[in-house]
Amino acid sequence: MVYLLYKLKFPSGIHIGTNASLEATILTVNSDIFYSAFYSEYVKIFGDSDKELLELTEKDEFKVSDLLPFKEMETETAFYLPKPLVNDIERKQNDDESEQVADRKKIKELNYIRASRLKEYFDFLETWGNFSEDNDFGEKELHIKNNISRTGEDPELYNIEVFKFNKNTGLYVIVQLPEEWKEKFENVLESLSLTGIGGKKNAGYGQFNVAGEALTFDGKYFDIIESEDDKFINESLYKESEKYLLLSSYLPQKDEIEKIKNKANGYQLIKRSGFVNSPKYSENPQKRKQVYMISSGAVLNFKPAGKLTDLKLHGNHSIYKMGKPIVIGVAYGKDS
């Protein structure tokens, strides 16, 4: 088994909806959404009879992270992690009240922390000392599009919010897979780059280019490849720890639910529901099962396994939801 990191650039931007409206987007892609897009592309290429991807997933040999931001600079590439949701850190006394308020407001607006600065962030939570981070990866744009009817009706205008990345930024994904499966994965990824990820792909949104070669994290060599960030990620993927930071959406197994309820765990729930628009599934759009998942950024006091579940209700084939997370070991407080 090996971990690979791929850098993706989206020249036309991306729309990842947070609700039913087209007028709101986020900049990152949750792992379960990426897995679904990848799985659909896989089936399109190899057919329904090829079960290899499903079998690898069920055996915990294939996992993906969220698509997370990176930023290319003159001498290095910065890789960002989701801001940890920490519940159990012990705060030390800080008498500088003005500094405390100013820093807390800035930190609250952050969503991502550079991987190599994670310890600094945990130290900040203990002391409320000085800490700042640059989360400028691009900007949201509201585009006006024309919906042309195929039945001769008058065209309708609609708005769609798109995240446009800065020239030197994009999203990276970490993939866990058997090393011999790398070529097959990259073939599907190349096909998916033309199809796109997210909403309104027919307008060109969500199409991407793979930037450079994959970074390989094999658990044997921990040298810097592009920055201290990838070195930190490489080491942390193989680190056994008292705490784990989730880099993926997580759907707990039944016996993990009680563990999650421990007050030391910090997490947020995300709702997954909607319809399946596929003629192979049913003649008309059909509802799928609704589930709640734990988002990336959660910090848990156990190493979660998660599960792959089928959201099929009344359709003709399975609708898989990926909830097996990629995690990294982290330490703070007395454990650091």
C-alpha positions as CSV (number, residue, x, y, z in Angstrom):
1,M,0.0,0.0,0.0
2,V,1.1,3.5,-0.8
3,Y,-0.2,7.1,-0.5
4,L,0.0,9.3,-3.5
5,L,-0.6,13.1,-3.6
6,Y,-1.9,14.7,-6.8
7,K,-2.1,18.4,-7.5
8,L,-5.1,19.5,-9.6
9,K,-5.6,22.9,-11.2
10,F,-9.1,24.1,-12.3
11,P,-8.6,26.8,-15.1
12,S,-12.3,27.5,-15.4
13,G,-13.1,27.3,-11.7
14,I,-15.4,24.9,-9.9
15,H,-18.9,24.9,-8.5
16,I,-19.5,22.7,-5.4
17,G,-22.9,23.4,-4.1
18,T,-23.7,23.7,-0.4
19,N,-27.4,23.5,-0.9
20,A,-30.0,23.2,-3.7
21,S,-29.1,26.7,-5.0
22,L,-26.6,27.3,-7.7
23,E,-25.8,30.7,-6.2
24,A,-23.5,29.4,-3.5
25,T,-20.3,27.3,-3.7
26,I,-17.3,26.2,-1.6
27,L,-13.8,25.9,-2.8
28,T,-13.0,22.4,-1.7
29,V,-14.5,19.0,-2.6
30,N,-15.5,16.5,0.1
31,S,-13.9,13.0,-0.3
32,D,-17.3,11.3,-0.7
33,I,-18.2,13.6,-3.6
34,F,-14.9,13.0,-5.3
35,Y,-15.2,9.2,-4.7
36,S,-18.6,9.2,-6.3
37,A,-17.4,11.1,-9.3
38,F,-14.4,8.8,-9.7
39,Y,-16.5,5.7,-9.3
40,S,-18.9,6.9,-12.0
41,E,-16.0,7.6,-14.3
42,Y,-14.5,4.2,-13.6
43,V,-17.8,2.4,-14.5
44,K,-18.1,4.5,-17.6
45,I,-14.6,3.3,-18.8
46,F,-14.6,-0.3,-17.5
47,G,-18.3,-1.2,-17.3
48,D,-20.6,-2.4,-14.5
49,S,-19.0,-5.8,-14.5
50,D,-15.6,-4.5,-13.4
51,K,-15.8,-4.7,-9.6
52,E,-12.1,-4.1,-8.8
53,L,-12.5,-0.6,-7.4
54,L,-15.4,-1.7,-5.2
55,E,-13.5,-4.7,-3.9
56,L,-10.4,-2.6,-3.1
57,T,-12.6,-0.1,-1.2
58,E,-14.4,-2.8,0.7
59,K,-10.9,-4.3,1.7
60,D,-9.7,-0.8,2.9
61,E,-7.1,-0.7,0.1
62,F,-8.6,2.3,-1.7
63,K,-9.3,5.6,0.1
64,V,-9.3,9.3,-0.9
65,S,-9.0,12.5,1.0
66,D,-10.9,15.7,0.5
67,L,-9.6,17.9,-2.2
68,L,-7.7,20.5,-0.2
69,P,-5.9,23.7,-1.2
70,F,-2.3,24.1,-2.2
71,K,-0.3,27.2,-3.2
72,E,2.8,27.2,-5.4
73,M,5.4,29.8,-4.3
74,E,8.9,30.7,-5.7
75,T,10.8,28.0,-3.7
76,E,8.2,25.7,-2.3
77,T,4.6,24.4,-2.5
78,A,2.4,25.0,0.5
79,F,-0.1,22.2,1.3
80,Y,-3.0,23.1,3.6
81,L,-5.0,20.9,6.0
82,P,-8.5,21.4,7.3
83,K,-8.5,23.5,10.5
84,P,-8.7,21.0,13.4
85,L,-11.9,21.0,15.5
86,V,-10.3,20.7,18.9
87,N,-12.5,20.2,22.0
88,D,-10.1,19.1,24.8
89,I,-7.1,21.4,24.6
90,E,-6.1,23.0,28.0
91,R,-5.7,26.7,27.7
92,K,-3.0,28.6,29.5
93,Q,-3.5,32.0,31.1
94,N,-2.8,35.0,28.9
95,D,-3.1,38.4,30.4
96,D,-3.1,40.3,27.1
97,E,-6.8,40.7,26.5
98,S,-6.5,42.9,23.4
99,E,-4.3,40.3,21.6
100,Q,-6.6,37.5,22.6
101,V,-9.7,39.1,21.0
102,A,-7.9,40.2,17.8
103,D,-6.3,36.8,17.2
104,R,-9.5,34.8,17.9
105,K,-11.4,36.8,15.3
106,K,-8.8,36.2,12.7
107,I,-8.5,32.5,13.5
108,K,-12.3,32.0,13.4
109,E,-12.3,33.0,9.7
110,L,-9.7,30.5,8.7
111,N,-10.6,27.2,7.3
112,Y,-7.2,25.8,6.4
113,I,-3.8,25.6,8.2
114,R,-0.5,24.9,6.5
115,A,0.5,21.3,7.3
116,S,3.9,22.2,8.7
117,R,2.3,24.9,11.0
118,L,-0.2,22.6,12.6
119,K,1.9,22.5,15.9
120,E,2.0,26.3,15.9
121,Y,-1.8,26.3,15.6
122,F,-2.2,23.9,18.5
123,D,0.2,26.1,20.6
124,F,-1.9,29.1,19.7
125,L,-5.0,27.4,21.1
126,E,-3.2,26.8,24.3
127,T,-1.8,30.3,24.8
128,W,-3.8,32.6,22.5
129,G,-0.4,34.0,21.3
130,N,0.3,35.4,17.9
131,F,-0.8,33.3,14.9
132,S,-1.9,34.2,11.4
133,E,-2.4,32.3,8.2
134,D,-3.0,33.1,4.5
135,N,-6.1,31.5,3.1
136,D,-6.2,33.5,-0.2
137,F,-6.6,30.9,-2.8
138,G,-8.9,32.8,-5.2
139,E,-12.3,34.3,-5.2
140,K,-16.0,33.6,-5.7
141,E,-17.6,34.9,-8.9
142,L,-21.3,35.1,-9.8
143,H,-21.7,34.1,-13.4
144,I,-24.9,34.7,-15.5
145,K,-25.7,31.8,-17.8
146,N,-28.4,31.1,-20.4
147,N,-30.5,28.0,-20.1
148,I,-31.5,27.1,-23.6
149,S,-34.6,24.9,-23.9
150,R,-34.5,21.8,-26.1
151,T,-38.3,22.0,-26.6
152,G,-38.4,25.5,-28.2
153,E,-39.3,27.4,-25.1
154,D,-37.8,30.8,-24.4
155,P,-34.3,30.7,-22.9
156,E,-34.0,31.5,-19.2
157,L,-31.1,33.3,-17.4
158,Y,-29.7,31.9,-14.2
159,N,-26.9,32.7,-11.8
160,I,-24.2,30.3,-10.7
161,E,-21.4,31.0,-8.2
162,V,-18.0,29.7,-9.2
163,F,-14.8,29.6,-7.2
164,K,-11.9,30.8,-9.5
165,F,-8.5,29.9,-8.2
166,N,-5.5,32.1,-8.3
167,K,-2.9,31.2,-11.0
168,N,-0.6,29.5,-8.5
169,T,-3.2,27.7,-6.5
170,G,-5.4,24.6,-6.8
171,L,-6.6,21.5,-4.9
172,Y,-4.7,18.4,-4.0
173,V,-6.0,14.9,-3.2
174,I,-4.3,12.1,-1.3
175,V,-5.1,8.6,-2.5
176,Q,-4.3,5.3,-0.7
177,L,-4.1,2.3,-3.0
178,P,-2.0,-0.7,-3.9
179,E,1.1,0.5,-5.8
180,E,0.4,-1.7,-8.8
181,W,-3.0,0.0,-9.2
182,K,-1.4,3.5,-9.7
183,E,-1.6,3.3,-13.5
184,K,-5.2,2.3,-13.6
185,F,-6.1,5.1,-11.1
186,E,-4.3,7.7,-13.2
187,N,-6.1,6.6,-16.4
188,V,-9.4,7.1,-14.7
189,L,-8.2,10.4,-13.2
190,E,-7.2,11.7,-16.6
191,S,-10.7,10.8,-18.0
192,L,-12.3,12.5,-15.0
193,S,-10.3,15.7,-15.7
194,L,-12.1,16.1,-19.0
195,T,-15.5,15.2,-17.5
196,G,-15.1,17.5,-14.5
197,I,-16.2,17.5,-10.9
198,G,-19.1,19.3,-9.3
199,G,-22.1,21.2,-10.8
200,K,-22.6,22.5,-14.4
201,K,-19.8,20.5,-15.9
202,N,-21.4,21.0,-19.3
203,A,-20.4,24.7,-19.0
204,G,-16.7,23.7,-18.4
205,Y,-16.7,24.1,-14.7
206,G,-14.9,21.5,-12.6
207,Q,-12.5,20.4,-15.4
208,F,-8.9,20.2,-14.2
209,N,-5.3,19.5,-15.2
210,V,-3.0,17.3,-13.1
211,A,0.0,19.4,-12.3
212,G,3.3,17.5,-12.4
213,E,4.0,14.0,-11.1
214,A,2.4,12.4,-8.1
215,L,4.2,12.8,-4.7
216,T,4.8,9.3,-3.3
217,F,4.5,8.6,0.5
218,D,5.5,5.0,1.0
219,G,6.4,5.1,4.7
220,K,10.0,4.4,4.0
221,Y,11.5,7.8,3.1
222,F,10.4,11.0,4.7
223,D,12.5,13.6,2.9
224,I,11.2,17.0,1.8
225,I,9.8,16.8,-1.8
226,E,8.4,20.2,-2.4
227,S,8.2,21.7,1.1
228,E,8.1,21.0,4.9
229,D,4.4,20.5,4.4
230,D,4.6,17.3,2.3
231,K,7.3,16.0,4.8
232,F,4.9,16.6,7.7
233,I,1.9,14.9,5.8
234,N,4.1,11.9,4.9
235,E,5.3,11.3,8.4
236,S,1.8,11.9,9.9
237,L,0.1,9.4,7.6
238,Y,2.1,6.7,9.2
239,K,2.1,8.1,12.7
240,E,0.4,6.1,15.5
241,S,-1.0,8.7,18.0
242,E,-3.5,9.4,20.7
243,K,-5.4,11.8,18.4
244,Y,-6.2,11.6,14.6
245,L,-7.2,14.4,12.3
246,L,-9.6,13.5,9.5
247,L,-8.7,14.4,6.0
248,S,-11.9,12.8,4.6
249,S,-15.6,12.6,5.2
250,Y,-16.3,9.8,7.7
251,L,-19.3,7.5,8.1
252,P,-18.9,5.6,11.4
253,Q,-19.4,1.9,11.8
254,K,-22.0,0.9,14.3
255,D,-19.5,0.1,17.0
256,E,-17.7,3.5,16.5
257,I,-20.7,5.6,17.3
258,E,-20.3,5.3,21.1
259,K,-16.6,6.2,20.8
260,I,-17.5,9.4,18.9
261,K,-19.7,10.6,21.8
262,N,-16.7,11.0,24.0
263,K,-16.5,14.7,25.0
264,A,-12.8,14.8,24.0
265,N,-13.7,14.4,20.3
266,G,-14.3,17.5,18.2
267,Y,-16.4,17.2,15.0
268,Q,-19.1,18.6,12.8
269,L,-21.9,16.7,11.0
270,I,-22.7,17.1,7.4
271,K,-26.0,16.0,5.8
272,R,-26.0,13.9,2.6
273,S,-29.3,13.6,0.8
274,G,-30.8,14.3,-2.7
275,F,-31.9,12.6,-5.8
276,V,-30.4,10.2,-8.3
277,N,-30.6,11.5,-11.9
278,S,-29.7,8.4,-13.9
279,P,-31.8,6.6,-16.6
280,K,-30.0,3.3,-15.5
281,Y,-31.2,3.8,-12.0
282,S,-34.8,4.7,-12.8
283,E,-37.0,6.4,-15.5
284,N,-37.5,9.4,-13.3
285,P,-35.3,11.1,-10.6
286,Q,-35.5,9.1,-7.4
287,K,-34.7,10.0,-3.8
288,R,-31.7,8.2,-2.2
289,K,-31.2,7.4,1.4
290,Q,-30.2,10.3,3.7
291,V,-27.2,10.0,5.9
292,Y,-25.2,12.2,8.2
293,M,-21.4,12.1,8.0
294,I,-18.6,13.6,10.0
295,S,-16.6,16.2,8.1
296,S,-12.9,16.5,7.6
297,G,-11.2,18.5,10.3
298,A,-12.6,16.3,13.1
299,V,-10.1,15.4,15.8
300,L,-10.9,12.0,17.4
301,N,-9.2,10.0,20.2
302,F,-9.3,6.8,18.2
303,K,-8.3,5.8,14.7
304,P,-11.6,5.6,12.7
305,A,-12.3,2.9,10.2
306,G,-15.6,4.1,8.7
307,K,-17.6,2.2,6.1
308,L,-18.9,2.2,2.5
309,T,-22.7,2.2,2.5
310,D,-25.4,1.8,-0.2
311,L,-27.9,4.6,-0.5
312,K,-30.1,2.8,-2.9
313,L,-33.9,3.1,-2.2
314,H,-36.0,2.1,-5.2
315,G,-33.6,2.2,-8.1
316,N,-32.0,-0.5,-10.3
317,H,-28.4,-0.3,-9.0
318,S,-26.4,0.6,-5.9
319,I,-25.5,4.2,-5.0
320,Y,-22.3,4.0,-2.9
321,K,-21.4,6.6,-0.3
322,M,-17.7,6.5,0.7
323,G,-17.1,7.0,4.4
324,K,-13.7,5.4,5.0
325,P,-11.4,8.3,5.9
326,I,-7.7,9.0,5.4
327,V,-6.4,10.3,8.7
328,I,-3.1,11.7,10.1
329,G,-1.8,11.3,13.6
330,V,-1.6,14.6,15.6
331,A,-0.4,15.6,19.0
332,Y,-0.9,18.6,21.2
333,G,-0.9,19.5,24.9
334,K,0.7,16.9,27.1
335,D,0.9,14.4,24.2
336,S,3.1,16.7,22.1
